Amino acid sequence: MACKKSELVSAINSFATARATNDSTLVNFSAALVSQLIDTLEYDPEEVIEDEVNDDAEELEPVAN
């Protein structure tokens, strides 16, 4: 089940506050919460970009050292 935007924002704010106060227990807890919420997000697939093969590279001569 996807999370609500407000839940994610709240978790990120909690993490930021924990980092600012240097509270290691709260940092660990809020980081785990942010991670759990991010795992519920659904993403569109990325477009696949095929690289073009450059035939000119075969015509180049090696450089002598």
C-alpha positions as CSV (number, residue, x, y, z in Angstrom):
1,M,0.0,0.0,0.0
2,A,1.4,3.4,-1.0
3,C,2.0,6.0,1.7
4,K,0.4,9.4,1.9
5,K,2.4,12.4,1.0
6,S,1.8,13.9,4.4
7,E,3.2,10.7,6.1
8,L,6.4,10.9,4.0
9,V,6.9,14.6,4.7
10,S,6.3,14.1,8.4
11,A,8.9,11.3,8.5
12,I,11.4,13.4,6.6
13,N,10.8,16.3,9.0
14,S,11.3,13.9,12.0
15,F,14.6,12.7,10.5
16,A,15.8,16.3,9.9
17,T,14.9,17.3,13.5
18,A,16.7,14.2,14.8
19,R,19.8,15.1,12.8
20,A,19.7,18.7,14.0
21,T,19.4,17.6,17.7
22,N,22.0,14.8,17.3
23,D,19.6,12.3,18.9
24,S,21.0,9.0,17.6
25,T,18.0,6.9,18.7
26,L,15.5,9.2,16.9
27,V,17.8,9.4,13.9
28,N,17.8,5.6,13.6
29,F,14.0,5.4,14.1
30,S,13.2,8.1,11.7
31,A,15.6,6.8,9.1
32,A,14.0,3.4,9.2
33,L,10.5,5.0,8.9
34,V,11.6,7.1,5.9
35,S,13.1,4.0,4.3
36,Q,9.9,2.0,4.9
37,L,7.8,4.7,3.4
38,I,10.1,5.1,0.3
39,D,9.8,1.4,-0.3
40,T,6.0,1.8,-0.7
41,L,6.3,4.4,-3.4
42,E,5.5,3.3,-6.9
43,Y,7.6,4.6,-9.8
44,D,7.1,4.7,-13.5
45,P,9.6,2.6,-15.5
46,E,12.6,4.5,-16.8
47,E,12.9,5.0,-20.6
48,V,15.7,2.8,-22.1
49,I,18.1,4.8,-24.2
50,E,20.1,2.7,-26.6
51,D,23.6,3.9,-27.3
52,E,24.5,4.3,-30.9
53,V,27.5,2.4,-32.0
54,N,30.1,4.7,-33.6
55,D,31.6,3.0,-36.6
56,D,34.3,5.7,-36.8
57,A,36.0,4.3,-33.7
58,E,37.0,1.2,-35.7
59,E,38.8,3.4,-38.3
60,L,41.0,5.2,-35.7
61,E,44.7,4.1,-35.5
62,P,46.2,3.3,-32.1
63,V,48.4,6.0,-30.6
64,A,52.1,5.1,-30.4
65,N,53.7,5.6,-26.9
